[in-house]
């Protein structure tokens, strides 16, 4: 479910499996690279009371780019598994 709040932010309600995949990334790996930093930041943007995550325009661009611009592998598959139901199979990536 995606509720557009404004042109710059969306709130998405994650199901249990999507939450599990989001929090699979250990917070201490944040300094390990762009993908790790993105997932840890998204963990911080998650509201456990409402089971929703706020995604800003920059987050949406990075999610699609990290999933489709670089080599395919576990990280890319994880982004599709977390956000594909909400953002579509290409996660908004148009290139």
Secondary structure by P-SEA (a helix, b strand, c coil): ccccccccbbbbbbcaaaaaaaaccccccccccaaaaaaaaaaaaccccccbbbbcaaaaaaaaaaaccccccaaaaaaaaaccccccccccccc
